[in-house]
Amino acid sequence: MDIQTLTRFFMWCTIINGALFVLGGAMCMFAPDFVYRTHSKWFPIPREAFNVAIYSFLGLFKIVFLVFNVAPYVALLIVG
């Protein structure tokens, strides 16, 4: 596997996961009631606990996204 293949792989990982992160954040910003109703059908959870859980998830997703997608992509761009 060469450096160009790895760079393309991490580029697409960054694009796809970035789009998922933006979609999740937009859903929580613009349709929070819809997201809560959908999840509360599966799990009986109070609204305050749901807000903490969803924003914690988005924060963790952002950290994982930056560490495992963006950082390797930028490093490969610098090396390549």
N, C-alpha and C positions, 0 to 999 in steps of 0.2 A: 504494500500500500504506500503510495507516494504522498508527498505533502500537499499536492493540489487536490487529491481525492479527499484527504482529511479536511482541508480547508472548505471544500464544497459541502462535505457532510456537516461540519459545524455551522456553516452558513445557513443551511436549510433547517438544522435543529434550532438555531437562534430565531429564524423567521417564524417557524411553526409555533415554538413555545412562546415567543413574544406575542404572537397573535392570540394564542390562548390566554395569556396573562391579561392582555388588553381587553379581550372579550369578557373575561371573568370580572375584571375591575369595572368595566362599563355596565355589566349586568347588576353589580352591587350598587353602583352609583345611580343608575337611571331606572332600575326596576327592582328595588329592594323588597317590596311586598310580594312580588311574583316569586322571587328566589326563596323568600321565607315560606310562603305557602307551599311551594313545591317540596321543599325539604321537610317541612313540618308534617306532611302527609306520611313520610317514611319514618321520621324520628320525632317523637313528642318532646319538644325542646322549647323552653321559654325564649322570647324574642331577644332579651338581653344576652343570654348565653349563646344564642345563634350568632348575634353580631360579633361577639368576642371570637367565636370559633371561625367564622368566615374571614374576618380580617386577619386573624392569626394564620390561617391557611394561605391567604394571599401574600402575607409577609414572608412566610416560609418558602412559598413558591418563587417569590422574587429573588430571595437569597440563593436558592438552588439554581434558578435560571441564570443568574449572573455568574455564579461560580462554575457551573458545569456546562454552560453554553457560550456565554459571551466572552468570558476570560480565555478559554482555549481558542476561540475563533480569532480574537484579537492577537493572541500570542502567535498563532499560525500566520496571520497576516504580517506581523512584524518579522518573523523568521523567514517567511517565504519571500 
